Amino acid sequence: TSNEGSTVKINCIHVPYSQPIFQRIYVCLDACKKGFKAGCRPLISLDGCFLKGYYGGYLLCVVGQDANNEIFPIAYVVMDVEDKENWKWFLTLLHQDLGDYSQLGWNFMFDIQKINFSLNDLACIYA
């Protein structure tokens, strides 16, 4: 409520006669979207790491680089498993928040070959 225009999406798996099971959450604050568009270089870096706590999971983040060569956060996702479906969900929401990368001239840097994700898959999302 204090940062209108932010995007927060939570998905759960509904199990009959039980509590829902967490699947994933996407967070992109409006201030981060506007800050990236207004003052960052046209480079978007995507990376992730395992969460080694009690619940486990995976953390994906999208960052840019500002004029002082500092890391600028854009969005992040916490998910139960790193797979093609979750990556597509994440990138689709990112596309909705930031706009069309080809028109705006942004470049992507990522390391997701582990899940057999091709540039054609990325192009389908941004088509």
N, C-alpha and C positions, 0 to 999 in steps of 0.2 A: 504493500500500500504506500510505502514511502518512496518508491522508485517506479512510478507508473511507466508502462511500456516494457517492463521486464518480462521475460518468458520463463516460466517454470512448468515443466511437464513431469508428472509422476505416473509410471505404469506399474500395476500390480497384477499378479496372476490370481484369479479368483478360484478358490477351492471350495466345493460344496461342503457345508457343515464345518467350516474351519475359518480361521483368520486368513485374509489375503496374504500372499507372499510377495515381497518386494522384488521387482524386476529391474527397474531403472529410473533415474531422475536426471533431467536436463535443466540446467540453470544458465541463463544469459541475462545479465543485468543491463538495463537500458543505458545506464551511464557508461558501461563498458562498450556497448554497441556504438554509441555516439562518439566516444573517445577514440575508438579504433578508426571509424570512418573519417573523423576530423583531423587526426594528427599522427597517424601511424604509417609506416612504410607499407607498400603493397605486398607483404609477405605474411602468410598465415601458416603457422606451424602446428601440427597435430601430433600428440604423443600420449602415451598411457603408461600406467604402472599397476602392478598388483597391489591390492589392499591386504595386508597380512594380519589383520586383526581377527577378532572372534568371528565376525560375519563374512569376511573375505570379500571378494568381488574385484572390480576393476575400475580405475579412475582414468578417464580420458579428459584431456584439456586442449583447448585451442588458445594459442597466444599469438600476439603480434609483436612488432618491435617499434618503439616510439623514436622520436627524434634524438633522444639521448642514448640510443642503443640499449635501452632497458627493456625488459620483458613486460608486455602489456597483456593482461588476461582478457579474453573475450568471452569464453563460455567453458563450462565443464559438465561432465556426465559421470555419474556413478552407476555401474551396471553389474548384474550378477555374473555375466560371462562375456568375454570378448569374442564376438562372432560377426559374420557378415550382416546379419539382420540388425544387430545393435548398431554397427557402424553406419549402415544406411539410415537408420532412424535418426542417429545423431547428426549426420551430414545433411539430411533433409531439413531438420529443424534449424541447423546453422544457416542453410541457404535461405530459409524463410526469414530469419532474423537479419542477415547481412545483405541480401540481394544477390543479383547475378554476378558471379565472379568474372565472367568473360567481358561483360560490359564495363566493369569497374577496374579491370586490369590487375586483379589480385593473383598471386602465385601461391601454390601450396607446397609445403614440405612435410612429408610424413613417412612413416616406416611401418606399413601394415601388410607387407608381403606375407607375413606369417599366416594370415587367414585367407589367402588366395583371393585377394581383393585387387581388381585391376583398375587401370585408369578408365577403361570402358564403363565400369560400374559407377565410377565417380562422374563421368560424363552423362550417364543416364539420369543421375540425381539432379544434375544442374542443367539438363536440357529443357 
